[in-house]
Amino acid sequence: MKELVFEVTQEEDGGFCAECLTENIFTQGDTWDNVRKNVQEAVRGFFPDQPQTPRCVRLHLVRDEVLAGA
């Protein structure tokens, strides 16, 4: 497995949720650094005894921004 991609969204309370697009892996964190650490732990936990773990984990931050009409 070459790479896992996580879609990361920022919650209204400021925390982050991360969901893998190809595997059933989900985690969250209060800060960006915390969610990065939690993603790494979740990936290790999902592939505990498998020799083929992903070489790369990509975090894709999805940001919604609403602009007021002009």
Long-range contacts (C-beta under 8 A, 24 or more apart in sequence): 1-52, 1-53, 1-54, 1-55, 2-54, 2-55, 2-56, 3-54, 3-55, 3-56, 3-57, 3-58, 4-43, 4-54, 4-56, 4-57, 4-58, 5-57, 5-58, 5-60, 6-39, 6-57, 6-58, 6-59, 6-60, 7-60, 7-62, 8-35, 8-59, 8-60, 8-61, 8-62, 9-61, 9-62, 10-61, 10-63, 18-42, 18-59, 35-59
